[in-house]
Amino acid sequence: QVQLVESGGGLVQAGGSLRLSCAASGVIFSITGMGWFRQAPGKEREFVAAMRWSGDSTYYADSAKGRFTISRDTAKNGVALQMDSLKPEDTAVYYCAATRSRTGRGTNSWEYEYWGQGTQVTVSS
């Protein structure tokens, strides 16, 4: 089993920045990639960014390209998500996820077996 704990959410003004962190514990050697998803009130969970350990490949949703950066956080055996130029429409609960799959890019929620509890990000206008 893998346990994931997100941190770093909060309230920020539009144009500001936040850095989310996801710490992984448990059977972490089996993880092949991690990602971030978000869910706004009344909307479905959507992909934000993903990283595969093989080749350090990264993938981003169009809404995140140029503003968000996913990276490995080796100290926490997880990943971080640097979010810059935040917009009110980025307001959502952000979830960290981990996969043991050796295929796929990790851009779909069904590719992930493990999920964190989520951290709230609120961007005021």
N, CA, C and O atoms as a GROMACS GRO file, in nm:
protein
  500
    1GLN      N    1   0.083  -0.120   0.000
    1GLN     CA    2   0.000   0.000   0.000
    1GLN      C    3   0.087   0.125   0.000
    1GLN      O    4   0.200   0.126   0.048
    2VAL      N    5   0.030   0.230  -0.055
    2VAL     CA    6   0.098   0.360  -0.061
    2VAL      C    7   0.006   0.463   0.002
    2VAL      O    8  -0.113   0.468  -0.028
    3GLN      N    9   0.060   0.545   0.087
    3GLN     CA   10  -0.016   0.654   0.147
    3GLN      C   11   0.037   0.787   0.093
    3GLN      O   12   0.158   0.808   0.082
    4LEU      N   13  -0.056   0.876   0.060
    4LEU     CA   14  -0.020   1.006   0.004
    4LEU      C   15  -0.082   1.117   0.089
    4LEU      O   16  -0.199   1.110   0.127
    5VAL      N   17  -0.001   1.218   0.119
    5VAL     CA   18  -0.049   1.331   0.197
    5VAL      C   19  -0.008   1.461   0.128
    5VAL      O   20   0.110   1.487   0.107
    6GLU      N   21  -0.110   1.541   0.092
    6GLU     CA   22  -0.084   1.668   0.027
    6GLU      C   23  -0.071   1.780   0.131
    6GLU      O   24  -0.126   1.771   0.241
    7SER      N   25   0.001   1.883   0.094
    7SER     CA   26   0.013   2.003   0.177
    7SER      C   27   0.043   2.122   0.087
    7SER      O   28   0.080   2.106  -0.029
    8GLY      N   29   0.026   2.241   0.144
    8GLY     CA   30   0.062   2.361   0.070
    8GLY      C   31  -0.053   2.440   0.013
    8GLY      O   32  -0.032   2.548  -0.044
    9GLY      N   33  -0.174   2.390   0.027
    9GLY     CA   34  -0.288   2.465  -0.023
    9GLY      C   35  -0.316   2.588   0.061
    9GLY      O   36  -0.256   2.606   0.167
   10GLY      N   37  -0.407   2.672   0.012
   10GLY     CA   38  -0.441   2.791   0.087
   10GLY      C   39  -0.513   2.892   0.002
   10GLY      O   40  -0.561   2.861  -0.108
   11LEU      N   41  -0.520   3.014   0.054
   11LEU     CA   42  -0.588   3.124  -0.014
   11LEU      C   43  -0.483   3.218  -0.072
   11LEU      O   44  -0.390   3.257  -0.002
   12VAL      N   45  -0.498   3.253  -0.198
   12VAL     CA   46  -0.404   3.342  -0.264
   12VAL      C   47  -0.480   3.433  -0.359
   12VAL      O   48  -0.585   3.396  -0.412
   13GLN      N   49  -0.426   3.551  -0.382
   13GLN     CA   50  -0.488   3.642  -0.476
   13GLN      C   51  -0.453   3.603  -0.618
   13GLN      O   52  -0.350   3.539  -0.642
   14ALA      N   53  -0.537   3.643  -0.712
   14ALA     CA   54  -0.510   3.617  -0.852
   14ALA      C   55  -0.374   3.675  -0.890
   14ALA      O   56  -0.339   3.787  -0.851
   15GLY      N   57  -0.298   3.597  -0.967
   15GLY     CA   58  -0.164   3.638  -1.005
   15GLY      C   59  -0.057   3.588  -0.911
   15GLY      O   60   0.062   3.597  -0.940
   16GLY      N   61  -0.098   3.534  -0.798
   16GLY     CA   62  -0.003   3.485  -0.698
   16GLY      C   63   0.042   3.343  -0.727
   16GLY      O   64   0.009   3.284  -0.830
   17SER      N   65   0.118   3.288  -0.633
   17SER     CA   66   0.176   3.156  -0.649
   17SER      C   67   0.151   3.071  -0.525
   17SER      O   68   0.136   3.122  -0.414
   18LEU      N   69   0.147   2.941  -0.547
   18LEU     CA   70   0.142   2.843  -0.439
   18LEU      C   71   0.225   2.723  -0.481
   18LEU      O   72   0.240   2.695  -0.600
   19ARG      N   73   0.279   2.654  -0.382
   19ARG     CA   74   0.353   2.532  -0.408
   19ARG      C   75   0.290   2.419  -0.328
   19ARG      O   76   0.290   2.420  -0.205
   20LEU      N   77   0.235   2.322  -0.400
   20LEU     CA   78   0.177   2.205  -0.336
   20LEU      C   79   0.283   2.096  -0.327
   20LEU      O   80   0.370   2.083  -0.414
   21SER      N   81   0.273   2.019  -0.220
   21SER     CA   82   0.365   1.909  -0.202
   21SER      C   83   0.287   1.782  -0.170
   21SER      O   84   0.182   1.787  -0.106
   22CYS      N   85   0.338   1.669  -0.216
   22CYS     CA   86   0.275   1.541  -0.190
   22CYS      C   87   0.381   1.445  -0.136
   22CYS      O   88   0.479   1.414  -0.204
   23ALA      N   89   0.359   1.399  -0.014
   23ALA     CA   90   0.451   1.306   0.049
   23ALA      C   91   0.397   1.164   0.037
   23ALA      O   92   0.280   1.139   0.067
   24ALA      N   93   0.482   1.073  -0.006
   24ALA     CA   94   0.442   0.933  -0.021
   24ALA      C   95   0.513   0.846   0.082
   24ALA      O   96   0.630   0.868   0.114
   25SER      N   97   0.439   0.748   0.132
   25SER     CA   98   0.498   0.653   0.226
   25SER      C   99   0.438   0.516   0.200
   25SER      O  100   0.338   0.502   0.130
   26GLY      N  101   0.502   0.415   0.257
   26GLY     CA  102   0.455   0.278   0.235
   26GLY      C  103   0.542   0.210   0.132
   26GLY      O  104   0.664   0.223   0.135
   27VAL      N  105   0.480   0.137   0.040
   27VAL     CA  106   0.553   0.060  -0.062
   27VAL      C  107   0.588   0.151  -0.179
   27VAL      O  108   0.538   0.133  -0.290
   28ILE      N  109   0.674   0.248  -0.152
   28ILE     CA  110   0.700   0.352  -0.252
   28ILE      C  111   0.787   0.303  -0.367
   28ILE      O  112   0.788   0.365  -0.473
   29PHE      N  113   0.860   0.192  -0.349
   29PHE     CA  114   0.947   0.146  -0.457
   29PHE      C  115   0.864   0.099  -0.577
   29PHE      O  116   0.915   0.090  -0.689
   30SER      N  117   0.736   0.070  -0.553
   30SER     CA  118   0.651   0.022  -0.661
   30SER      C  119   0.593   0.135  -0.746
   30SER      O  120   0.534   0.109  -0.851
   31ILE      N  121   0.608   0.259  -0.703
   31ILE     CA  122   0.552   0.372  -0.776
   31ILE      C  123   0.632   0.399  -0.903
   31ILE      O  124   0.755   0.402  -0.901
   32THR      N  125   0.560   0.419  -1.014
   32THR     CA  126   0.625   0.448  -1.142
   32THR      C  127   0.592   0.589  -1.191
   32THR      O  128   0.650   0.636  -1.289
   33GLY      N  129   0.501   0.654  -1.124
   33GLY     CA  130   0.466   0.790  -1.163
   33GLY      C  131   0.365   0.849  -1.067
   33GLY      O  132   0.296   0.776  -0.995
   34MET      N  133   0.356   0.981  -1.068
   34MET     CA  134   0.260   1.050  -0.983
   34MET      C  135   0.199   1.166  -1.059
   34MET      O  136   0.256   1.213  -1.158
   35GLY      N  137   0.085   1.211  -1.013
   35GLY     CA  138   0.017   1.320  -1.082
   35GLY      C  139  -0.066   1.403  -0.989
   35GLY      O  140  -0.087   1.370  -0.872
   36TRP      N  141  -0.114   1.513  -1.043
   36TRP     CA  142  -0.204   1.602  -0.972
   36TRP      C  143  -0.334   1.616  -1.051
   36TRP      O  144  -0.334   1.632  -1.173
   37PHE      N  145  -0.443   1.610  -0.978
   37PHE     CA  146  -0.575   1.633  -1.034
   37PHE      C  147  -0.645   1.736  -0.947
   37PHE      O  148  -0.601   1.764  -0.835
   38ARG      N  149  -0.752   1.793  -0.998
   38ARG     CA  150  -0.826   1.889  -0.918
   38ARG      C  151  -0.975   1.874  -0.944
   38ARG      O  152  -1.018   1.826  -1.049
   39GLN      N  153  -1.052   1.916  -0.845
   39GLN     CA  154  -1.196   1.910  -0.858
   39GLN      C  155  -1.258   2.036  -0.798
   39GLN      O  156  -1.245   2.063  -0.679
   40ALA      N  157  -1.324   2.112  -0.883
   40ALA     CA  158  -1.394   2.232  -0.841
   40ALA      C  159  -1.537   2.196  -0.803
   40ALA      O  160  -1.589   2.093  -0.848
   41PRO      N  161  -1.602   2.278  -0.722
   41PRO     CA  162  -1.740   2.249  -0.682
   41PRO      C  163  -1.831   2.232  -0.802
   41PRO      O  164  -1.833   2.316  -0.892
   42GLY      N  165  -1.906   2.124  -0.804
   42GLY     CA  166  -2.001   2.099  -0.911
   42GLY      C  167  -1.940   2.049  -1.040
   42GLY      O  168  -2.010   2.033  -1.140
   43LYS      N  169  -1.809   2.023  -1.039
   43LYS     CA  170  -1.742   1.977  -1.160
   43LYS      C  171  -1.675   1.842  -1.136
   43LYS      O  172  -1.654   1.802  -1.022
   44GLU      N  173  -1.643   1.775  -1.244
   44GLU     CA  174  -1.574   1.647  -1.233
   44GLU      C  175  -1.424   1.670  -1.206
   44GLU      O  176  -1.369   1.776  -1.235
   45ARG      N  177  -1.362   1.567  -1.151
   45ARG     CA  178  -1.218   1.574  -1.128
   45ARG      C  179  -1.146   1.581  -1.262
   45ARG      O  180  -1.181   1.508  -1.355
   46GLU      N  181  -1.046   1.668  -1.272
   46GLU     CA  182  -0.975   1.683  -1.398
   46GLU      C  183  -0.824   1.676  -1.378
   46GLU      O  184  -0.772   1.707  -1.271
   47PHE      N  185  -0.759   1.633  -1.482
   47PHE     CA  186  -0.613   1.619  -1.483
   47PHE      C  187  -0.547   1.756  -1.482
   47PHE      O  188  -0.593   1.849  -1.547
   48VAL      N  189  -0.437   1.768  -1.407
   48VAL     CA  190  -0.359   1.892  -1.404
   48VAL      C  191  -0.218   1.867  -1.456
   48VAL      O  192  -0.175   1.933  -1.551
   49ALA      N  193  -0.146   1.774  -1.396
   49ALA     CA  194  -0.007   1.747  -1.435
   49ALA      C  195   0.032   1.608  -1.390
   49ALA      O  196  -0.022   1.555  -1.293
   50ALA      N  197   0.128   1.549  -1.461
   50ALA     CA  198   0.176   1.416  -1.426
   50ALA      C  199   0.324   1.404  -1.456
   50ALA      O  200   0.380   1.475  -1.539
   51MET      N  201   0.385   1.312  -1.385
   51MET     CA  202   0.527   1.287  -1.405
   51MET      C  203   0.551   1.137  -1.398
   51MET      O  204   0.505   1.070  -1.306
   52ARG      N  205   0.624   1.085  -1.495
   52ARG     CA  206   0.662   0.945  -1.497
   52ARG      C  207   0.807   0.935  -1.457
   52ARG      O  208   0.890   1.012  -1.504
   53TRP      N  209   0.840   0.839  -1.369
   53TRP     CA  210   0.978   0.829  -1.323
   53TRP      C  211   1.072   0.792  -1.438
   53TRP      O  212   1.187   0.836  -1.442
   54SER      N  213   1.022   0.710  -1.531
   54SER     CA  214   1.106   0.669  -1.643
   54SER      C  215   1.128   0.787  -1.735
   54SER      O  216   1.034   0.835  -1.800
   55GLY      N  217   1.249   0.835  -1.742
   55GLY     CA  218   1.282   0.948  -1.828
   55GLY      C  219   1.239   1.082  -1.774
   55GLY      O  220   1.257   1.185  -1.840
   56ASP      N  221   1.182   1.083  -1.654
   56ASP     CA  222   1.132   1.208  -1.594
   56ASP      C  223   1.038   1.281  -1.688
   56ASP      O  224   1.039   1.404  -1.695
   57SER      N  225   0.956   1.207  -1.759
   57SER     CA  226   0.861   1.268  -1.850
   57SER      C  227   0.753   1.343  -1.773
   57SER      O  228   0.706   1.296  -1.669
   58THR      N  229   0.715   1.459  -1.824
   58THR     CA  230   0.609   1.538  -1.761
   58THR      C  231   0.500   1.569  -1.862
   58THR      O  232   0.525   1.581  -1.981
   59TYR      N  233   0.378   1.581  -1.811
   59TYR     CA  234   0.261   1.608  -1.894
   59TYR      C  235   0.173   1.710  -1.821
   59TYR      O  236   0.162   1.708  -1.699
   60TYR      N  237   0.112   1.798  -1.898
   60TYR     CA  238   0.030   1.903  -1.841
   60TYR      C  239  -0.101   1.918  -1.916
   60TYR      O  240  -0.109   1.897  -2.037
   61ALA      N  241  -0.204   1.954  -1.840
   61ALA     CA  242  -0.329   1.994  -1.903
   61ALA      C  243  -0.304   2.128  -1.971
   61ALA      O  244  -0.216   2.204  -1.931
   62ASP      N  245  -0.382   2.158  -2.074
   62ASP     CA  246  -0.366   2.286  -2.144
   62ASP      C  247  -0.380   2.403  -2.047
   62ASP      O  248  -0.311   2.504  -2.061
   63SER      N  249  -0.468   2.389  -1.950
   63SER     CA  250  -0.492   2.498  -1.855
   63SER      C  251  -0.372   2.522  -1.764
   63SER      O  252  -0.361   2.628  -1.703
   64ALA      N  253  -0.283   2.423  -1.754
   64ALA     CA  254  -0.168   2.433  -1.663
   64ALA      C  255  -0.038   2.469  -1.736
   64ALA      O  256   0.057   2.515  -1.673
   65LYS      N  257  -0.034   2.448  -1.863
   65LYS     CA  258   0.090   2.472  -1.939
   65LYS      C  259   0.136   2.616  -1.927
   65LYS      O  260   0.057   2.709  -1.944
   66GLY      N  261   0.264   2.632  -1.899
   66GLY     CA  262   0.321   2.764  -1.888
   66GLY      C  263   0.304   2.831  -1.753
   66GLY      O  264   0.366   2.933  -1.724
   67ARG      N  265   0.219   2.772  -1.668
   67ARG     CA  266   0.195   2.831  -1.535
   67ARG      C  267   0.231   2.736  -1.421
   67ARG      O  268   0.277   2.780  -1.316
   68PHE      N  269   0.209   2.607  -1.442
   68PHE     CA  270   0.234   2.507  -1.338
   68PHE      C  271   0.355   2.422  -1.376
   68PHE      O  272   0.381   2.398  -1.494
   69THR      N  273   0.428   2.378  -1.274
   69THR     CA  274   0.542   2.291  -1.296
   69THR      C  275   0.540   2.178  -1.195
   69THR      O  276   0.536   2.201  -1.074
   70ILE      N  277   0.542   2.054  -1.245
   70ILE     CA  278   0.548   1.937  -1.157
   70ILE      C  279   0.693   1.892  -1.148
   70ILE      O  280   0.766   1.895  -1.246
   71SER      N  281   0.733   1.851  -1.029
   71SER     CA  282   0.871   1.805  -1.009
   71SER      C  283   0.874   1.701  -0.898
   71SER      O  284   0.782   1.691  -0.818
   72ARG      N  285   0.980   1.624  -0.896
   72ARG     CA  286   0.996   1.524  -0.791
   72ARG      C  287   1.043   1.592  -0.663
   72ARG      O  288   1.126   1.683  -0.666
   73ASP      N  289   0.990   1.547  -0.554
   73ASP     CA  290   1.033   1.593  -0.422
   73ASP      C  291   1.097   1.472  -0.355
   73ASP      O  292   1.030   1.396  -0.285
   74THR      N  293   1.225   1.456  -0.376
   74THR     CA  294   1.292   1.334  -0.327
   74THR      C  295   1.292   1.327  -0.175
   74THR      O  296   1.292   1.218  -0.118
   75ALA      N  297   1.292   1.442  -0.109
   75ALA     CA  298   1.292   1.443   0.038
   75ALA      C  299   1.165   1.381   0.093
   75ALA      O  300   1.165   1.323   0.202
   76LYS      N  301   1.056   1.393   0.017
   76LYS     CA  302   0.927   1.341   0.062
   76LYS      C  303   0.883   1.219  -0.019
   76LYS      O  304   0.770   1.171  -0.006
   77ASN      N  305   0.974   1.171  -0.104
   77ASN     CA  306   0.940   1.055  -0.188
   77ASN      C  307   0.815   1.080  -0.270
   77ASN      O  308   0.737   0.989  -0.297
   78GLY      N  309   0.796   1.206  -0.307
   78GLY     CA  310   0.674   1.239  -0.380
   78GLY      C  311   0.697   1.340  -0.489
   78GLY      O  312   0.801   1.340  -0.556
   79VAL      N  313   0.599   1.427  -0.506
   79VAL     CA  314   0.605   1.528  -0.610
   79VAL      C  315   0.559   1.662  -0.555
   79VAL      O  316   0.488   1.669  -0.454
   80ALA      N  317   0.600   1.767  -0.623
   80ALA     CA  318   0.555   1.900  -0.590
   80ALA      C  319   0.488   1.961  -0.713
   80ALA      O  320   0.515   1.920  -0.825
   81LEU      N  321   0.402   2.057  -0.691
   81LEU     CA  322   0.339   2.129  -0.800
   81LEU      C  323   0.353   2.279  -0.772
   81LEU      O  324   0.287   2.333  -0.683
   82GLN      N  325   0.438   2.343  -0.849
   82GLN     CA  326   0.455   2.487  -0.839
   82GLN      C  327   0.351   2.554  -0.928
   82GLN      O  328   0.348   2.529  -1.048
   83MET      N  329   0.267   2.637  -0.869
   83MET     CA  330   0.160   2.702  -0.943
   83MET      C  331   0.182   2.852  -0.940
   83MET      O  332   0.179   2.915  -0.834
   84ASP      N  333   0.205   2.909  -1.057
   84ASP     CA  334   0.227   3.053  -1.072
   84ASP      C  335   0.114   3.115  -1.153
   84ASP      O  336   0.037   3.045  -1.220
   85SER      N  337   0.105   3.247  -1.147
   85SER     CA  338   0.002   3.320  -1.222
   85SER      C  339  -0.136   3.259  -1.201
   85SER      O  340  -0.209   3.235  -1.296
   86LEU      N  341  -0.169   3.235  -1.078
   86LEU     CA  342  -0.295   3.168  -1.046
   86LEU      C  343  -0.415   3.254  -1.083
   86LEU      O  344  -0.411   3.377  -1.074
   87LYS      N  345  -0.521   3.185  -1.124
   87LYS     CA  346  -0.644   3.250  -1.166
   87LYS      C  347  -0.759   3.201  -1.078
   87LYS      O  348  -0.750   3.093  -1.019
   88PRO      N  349  -0.866   3.278  -1.067
   88PRO     CA  350  -0.980   3.233  -0.987
   88PRO      C  351  -1.033   3.097  -1.032
   88PRO      O  352  -1.081   3.018  -0.950
   89GLU      N  353  -1.024   3.068  -1.161
   89GLU     CA  354  -1.072   2.939  -1.211
   89GLU      C  355  -0.982   2.822  -1.172
   89GLU      O  356  -1.015   2.707  -1.201
   90ASP      N  357  -0.870   2.850  -1.107
   90ASP     CA  358  -0.786   2.742  -1.054
   90ASP      C  359  -0.835   2.696  -0.918
   90ASP      O  360  -0.784   2.598  -0.863
   91THR      N  361  -0.933   2.765  -0.863
   91THR     CA  362  -0.988   2.727  -0.733
   91THR      C  363  -1.047   2.586  -0.739
   91THR      O  364  -1.134   2.557  -0.821
   92ALA      N  365  -0.998   2.501  -0.650
   92ALA     CA  366  -1.042   2.361  -0.648
   92ALA      C  367  -0.974   2.289  -0.533
   92ALA      O  368  -0.884   2.343  -0.469
   93VAL      N  369  -1.018   2.167  -0.510
   93VAL     CA  370  -0.943   2.077  -0.423
   93VAL      C  371  -0.844   2.003  -0.512
   93VAL      O  372  -0.882   1.944  -0.613
   94TYR      N  373  -0.718   2.007  -0.475
   94TYR     CA  374  -0.613   1.943  -0.553
   94TYR      C  375  -0.574   1.810  -0.489
   94TYR      O  376  -0.546   1.803  -0.369
   95TYR      N  377  -0.572   1.706  -0.572
   95TYR     CA  378  -0.542   1.572  -0.526
   95TYR      C  379  -0.412   1.522  -0.588
   95TYR      O  380  -0.385   1.543  -0.707
   96CYS      N  381  -0.333   1.456  -0.507
   96CYS     CA  382  -0.214   1.388  -0.553
   96CYS      C  383  -0.250   1.241  -0.576
   96CYS      O  384  -0.330   1.184  -0.502
   97ALA      N  385  -0.190   1.180  -0.678
   97ALA     CA  386  -0.217   1.040  -0.707
   97ALA      C  387  -0.087   0.970  -0.746
   97ALA      O  388   0.007   1.032  -0.795
   98ALA      N  389  -0.084   0.839  -0.723
   98ALA     CA  390   0.034   0.759  -0.757
   98ALA      C  391  -0.009   0.632  -0.830
   98ALA      O  392  -0.116   0.577  -0.804
   99THR      N  393   0.077   0.588  -0.921
   99THR     CA  394   0.048   0.469  -0.998
   99THR      C  395   0.165   0.371  -0.995
   99THR      O  396   0.280   0.411  -0.979
  100ARG      N  397   0.134   0.244  -1.011
  100ARG     CA  398   0.236   0.141  -1.025
  100ARG      C  399   0.242   0.091  -1.168
  100ARG      O  400   0.324   0.005  -1.201
  101SER      N  401   0.157   0.145  -1.253
  101SER     CA  402   0.152   0.101  -1.391
  101SER      C  403   0.279   0.144  -1.465
  101SER      O  404   0.334   0.251  -1.442
  102ARG      N  405   0.323   0.056  -1.555
  102ARG     CA  406   0.443   0.087  -1.635
  102ARG      C  407   0.406   0.134  -1.774
  102ARG      O  408   0.494   0.152  -1.859
  103THR      N  409   0.278   0.154  -1.798
  103THR     CA  410   0.232   0.204  -1.928
  103THR      C  411   0.146   0.328  -1.906
  103THR      O  412   0.097   0.353  -1.796
  104GLY      N  413   0.127   0.403  -2.014
  104GLY     CA  414   0.042   0.522  -2.007
  104GLY      C  415   0.118   0.645  -1.961
  104GLY      O  416   0.228   0.637  -1.906
  105ARG      N  417   0.056   0.758  -1.985
  105ARG     CA  418   0.120   0.883  -1.949
  105ARG      C  419   0.077   0.933  -1.812
  105ARG      O  420   0.141   1.021  -1.754
  106GLY      N  421  -0.031   0.877  -1.761
  106GLY     CA  422  -0.079   0.921  -1.631
  106GLY      C  423  -0.166   1.044  -1.638
  106GLY      O  424  -0.172   1.122  -1.543
  107THR      N  425  -0.233   1.064  -1.750
  107THR     CA  426  -0.318   1.182  -1.766
  107THR      C  427  -0.465   1.153  -1.739
  107THR      O  428  -0.550   1.242  -1.751
  108ASN      N  429  -0.495   1.030  -1.703
  108ASN     CA  430  -0.632   0.991  -1.672
  108ASN      C  431  -0.641   0.940  -1.528
  108ASN      O  432  -0.550   0.872  -1.480
  109SER      N  433  -0.750   0.972  -1.462
  109SER     CA  434  -0.762   0.935  -1.321
  109SER      C  435  -0.764   0.783  -1.302
  109SER      O  436  -0.720   0.733  -1.198
  110TRP      N  437  -0.815   0.710  -1.404
  110TRP     CA  438  -0.827   0.564  -1.387
  110TRP      C  439  -0.690   0.495  -1.392
  110TRP      O  440  -0.681   0.375  -1.366
  111GLU      N  441  -0.587   0.568  -1.425
  111GLU     CA  442  -0.453   0.511  -1.429
  111GLU      C  443  -0.388   0.503  -1.291
  111GLU      O  444  -0.280   0.446  -1.276
  112TYR      N  445  -0.453   0.561  -1.192
  112TYR     CA  446  -0.393   0.573  -1.059
  112TYR      C  447  -0.464   0.485  -0.957
  112TYR      O  448  -0.586   0.478  -0.951
  113GLU      N  449  -0.381   0.418  -0.876
  113GLU     CA  450  -0.436   0.331  -0.772
  113GLU      C  451  -0.446   0.399  -0.636
  113GLU      O  452  -0.528   0.361  -0.553
  114TYR      N  453  -0.363   0.500  -0.614
  114TYR     CA  454  -0.356   0.561  -0.482
  114TYR      C  455  -0.383   0.711  -0.492
  114TYR      O  456  -0.339   0.779  -0.585
  115TRP      N  457  -0.457   0.760  -0.394
  115TRP     CA  458  -0.497   0.900  -0.392
  115TRP      C  459  -0.480   0.959  -0.252
  115TRP      O  460  -0.497   0.891  -0.151
  116GLY      N  461  -0.445   1.087  -0.250
  116GLY     CA  462  -0.441   1.158  -0.124
  116GLY      C  463  -0.579   1.213  -0.089
  116GLY      O  464  -0.675   1.195  -0.164
  117GLN      N  465  -0.588   1.280   0.024
  117GLN     CA  466  -0.715   1.333   0.071
  117GLN      C  467  -0.750   1.467   0.007
  117GLN      O  468  -0.865   1.511   0.012
  118GLY      N  469  -0.651   1.532  -0.051
  118GLY     CA  470  -0.676   1.659  -0.118
  118GLY      C  471  -0.640   1.779  -0.032
  118GLY      O  472  -0.641   1.773   0.091
  119THR      N  473  -0.607   1.888  -0.099
  119THR     CA  474  -0.578   2.014  -0.032
  119THR      C  475  -0.649   2.127  -0.107
  119THR      O  476  -0.646   2.132  -0.230
  120GLN      N  477  -0.713   2.217  -0.033
  120GLN     CA  478  -0.792   2.322  -0.095
  120GLN      C  479  -0.704   2.436  -0.143
  120GLN      O  480  -0.617   2.484  -0.071
  121VAL      N  481  -0.728   2.478  -0.266
  121VAL     CA  482  -0.664   2.597  -0.323
  121VAL      C  483  -0.774   2.694  -0.360
  121VAL      O  484  -0.864   2.660  -0.438
  122THR      N  485  -0.767   2.814  -0.306
  122THR     CA  486  -0.867   2.916  -0.335
  122THR      C  487  -0.796   3.040  -0.387
  122THR      O  488  -0.709   3.096  -0.321
  123VAL      N  489  -0.835   3.084  -0.506
  123VAL     CA  490  -0.775   3.201  -0.569
  123VAL      C  491  -0.882   3.310  -0.575
  123VAL      O  492  -0.985   3.294  -0.639
  124SER      N  493  -0.855   3.420  -0.508
  124SER     CA  494  -0.950   3.530  -0.505
  124SER      C  495  -0.921   3.629  -0.617
  124SER      O  496  -0.806   3.646  -0.658
  125SER      N  497  -1.025   3.692  -0.664
  125SER     CA  498  -1.009   3.788  -0.776
  125SER      C  499  -0.985   3.929  -0.725
  125SER      O  500  -0.970   4.022  -0.804
   0.00000   0.00000   0.00000
